[in-house]
Amino acid sequence: MAKILVTGGAGYVGSICATQILKAGHEVVIIDDLTTGHSEAVTPGATFIEMNLGDRAAMKQLLSQHRIDAAFHFAAKAQVGESMVEPAKYFHTNVVEALSMLECLREAGVEKFVFSSTAATYGNPAVVPIPEDCPKAPVNPYGESKLAFEQILRWYANSYGFSVVAFRYFNACGATETQGERHDPESHLIPLILQAASGRRESISIFGTDYPTPDGSCLRDYVHILDIADAHLLALKRMDKPGFRVFNIGTGKAYSVLEVCRMVEEVTGRKLNIK
C-alpha cells in the first residue's frame, strides 16, 4: 500500500477520490487552502493540512514528515468564465504554484504524479469523440493553464524520470452517499437543476437553443465521479516506469441540457421552470 498526497482534497473531485483511495487501503495526506474547498468535506481517516499549494516552506516540511509515494494533484482554479476575466489568477495558481509544489516533490524524490487536467485543453475539437492525440487549442485561460502544466510534466518525465499520468476530464458529475458538489456560486448543470426541482431555486436557465444538436441545446459528456476515482486508482498500476501518459475520462456519449432536465423531471416527479 502507498501513501498518497492529495492536493485539493477538500474540493468536489479531490475529496471523493481521497475517500476511494482510503477505501482501497492506501494512506492519504490531504492539503487544501480552503479557498473553494470545505473542511467538512475532508474524508475521515486522512491526514489534513491546511496550506497553500505554493508555500514551499510548508511543502518541504510536509515532505520531511511524511514519506509520500505518489502525488494526486486536484487543486486548481477551475471556473472557465472567471478565467476569462482574471487570467493572471489562473496562471498563478494552476502553473506557478503548481510548479513550486512539483519542485518540492522532485527534491524529496517523489516522482509519481497523477494530474487532473481537462478536456478544455482541446478547445473546439475537429473530431468527436475526441481522441487523446487530437490537436490542443484551448479557447480560455483555464484550458491554457492546464495545458501549460501538462507540458511541464511532460518535460519532468523526460528529463527527471518522473512517471506521470494526466487525466483530461470531460464533465464530472454525481455524488456518493456522503459527498457531492458544493460550489459557491454553483455553476454546474446537474446541481442547479436539482436545486430548481427541490424549490431552492426558482428556475433553471438554458443559454442557447440553436446549437446544431437534435434538440438545439448544448451537448456534454458527463462522467460519474466514482468512475474518475477508479481511474486514479488504476493509474497507480501504470506508474512502474518513467514516462508521460495521458488519458481522457469520459463515456464517449453526450447528453443535451434538455435531456438532463427531462431526466431530472422523470426521476424527481417535479416539473421544472425552464427559462
N, C-alpha and C positions, 0 to 999 in steps of 0.2 A: 504494500500500500504506500501511497505517496502523500507528501504534504504539499498542498496546493495553495498558492497565493491567488486570491480572487480580488481584483480591483473593481470598485463599483458594486460591491456585494450587498449594498443596501438599496439598490435600484431594482427595477422590474425584472429584467433578464438575469442580472447578476445574482440576486437573492434566491431566485428559484433554481438556477444552476448550482449555486453553492449548496442548497439543500439536497439536490440529487447527488452531488459529489460526496457529501457526507453519508448519504444512504448507501453509496457504493463502497463505503468502508475507508475512504481517504480522510486525512486531516485537512482542515480548511482554516486559513488565516485570511480574514477579510479586511480590506482598507476602503474607506469611503469618507469624503469630507462632508457628506450630508447636505450639500447644496441643493441637490434634487432627490437624493435618497432619503430613506426614513429608518431611524434606528430600530424601530419595532419590526421592520422587515428583515432584519438580520436573523439568519437561521440559528436556532438554539443549538449549541454544541460547537459552534465555530468560535475562534478567537477573533475579536473585533477590535480594530484600532482606528480611531477617527483621525485622519490625516489627509493632507493634500498630496495628490499624486506627484507633484514636482518638488516636494520637500526632501531634498537629498539627505539631509542630516537624519530626519526621521526614517527615511527608507533604509539608510545604511544601518541604523540602529535595529530596525526590524529584522533585516537580513543577518545581522550578527546574533540575534536572539533566536531566530528560527531557521532551521535547515530546510530551505524551500527546494522542492524537486522540480516544480513547474509553475509558471505563472499563467493565469487565465485573465485576460485584460478586457473588462467590460466598461470601465469608467470612461465617459466621454460626454461632450456636449452633443445633443442628437436631435435638435429641432431645426428642420430644413428652413422654415420661414425665418427664424431668428438668425440663422447663419447668413442669410442674405442681407440682413440689417447690421449685424455685428460680426463680420468675418474674422476680425482680429481675435475675438474671444475663442472662436472655434480652432483657429490655427495654434493659439497659445496652449489651450487645454489638450487638443487631440494630437498635436505634433510636438510642441516644445516640452510640455510637462511629461508627456509620454516618453519622449526621448531621454529625459532626465532619469526617469524610472528605469528605462532599458539599460542605461549605462551603469546604474547601481546593480542591476541584476548581472550584467556582464562581469563587473568587478567581483561579485560574490560567487561567480561560477554557475549561475542559474541560466542554462542555455536552452531550456524547453519552454516554448511560448505559444499560447493559443490566443489569437486576436479576433475580437468581434468587429468585423468590418461590415460592409453594407452593399446591397445591390445598387445603391446610389452612385457607386463608382462607375457604373456603365453609362449613366446619363440616359439619353434616348437611344435605346439599342436598335441595331439594324435587323436583328434576328430575335424571334420569340418562339419557343422558350429560349432563354439566354444561356449560352454555354460559357464556361469559365474563361475561355480564350477570346470571347467577344471583345472588341476594342473598348477601352476605357476612356470615357469623355464626360466627366461629371459636369452637371449644369448648375451646381450650387456649391458654396464653400464647405458645407458639411461633407458632401461626397468627395470633394477635392482633398480635404484634410485627412479623410480615411485612406484615400489612395496614396497620399504622400507617406503616411506611416507604413502602409503596405510596402512601399518601395524601400523605406529604411530597413524594414525587417528582411526584405529580400537580400539586401547587401550584408546585413548582420549574419544571415545564414551562409552567404557566400564567403565572407571574409573572416568571420569569427567562429564558424562551425555551429551556429545556432540551429536547432530543429524547430521550425515554425509551421504552424497550421493557421491559416487565415480563413475565417468563415464569412462569406458575404450573405448576410441575411436578406430575405425579402421582408414580408410584413409579419413580425412576431405578434402572436395573439394568444388568447386563452389564459387560463389560470389553473391553480391546483385548489385543493380544498381549503388551504390556509393562506395562500399567497396569490397576488394578482397585480393588475396595473393600478398605479396611483400617481398620476401626474397632475401638477398644478401650474398652469391650467391644463386640463385634459385636451388632447388633440387627436387621439386615436379613435378610429371609427366605431369599433365594437363597444368599448366602454361608453362612448357618447350615446349610441343607440340604446344601450341598456339603461342609461340614466333617463332617457326620454320615455322608455317603456315603463319604468318604475315611478315616474312622476317627479323625479329630481330635476328634470329639465323639461321646459315647455314643449320643445320641438327639436327635430333633427334637421340640420341644413345640408342640402346637397348642392355642391358647387360644380355646375356643368351638366347639361343634359343632352349635349350634342357631340359627345365623343363618338368615334367610329366603332361602336360596340353594339351588340344586339339590342340593348335597351337604352343606349345613349349615355349611361352613367359610367364612371371610370372603373377600370378593372384592376384588381390587385391579387397577388398570390399570397395567401395567408398561411403561415406555418405555425403550428402549435408550440408553445413554449417548452413543453416536455420533450418534443422532438429535437428542439435546439439543445436542450440539456443532454439528451442521449448522444448527439453528435459530438459534444465536448468530451464526454466520457470515452467515446470511440477514438477521439483524437489522441488520447494518451497512448493508445496502442500503435499509433503511426509515428511515434517520435523517438524511435530507437536509432535513428541515424540523422546526420545533418541534412538540411535542405529546407526549401520554402515550398509549401504545398497550399493550394487554395481550393476551396470548395464552396459552391453555392448551397444555401439551405433554403429550400422551398419545396413545394409539392409538384410544381410544373403545371398546375391548373389554376386559372384565375377565376375570381368571382367578382361580380359588379357590386357597386354600392347598393343599388336597389335590391339585388339578390340577397345581400346580407340583411338589409332592412326587412324584407319579406320573411326571411327565416326567423328573425327575432320575433316578428309578429306571430308566426306559427308556433314557436316554442313557448312564448310567454302568454299567448292568448290576448295580447293587448294591441290595439290599433295605434300606430304611430302618427303623430302630427308631423308630416314631412313638408319642408319648405324648400 
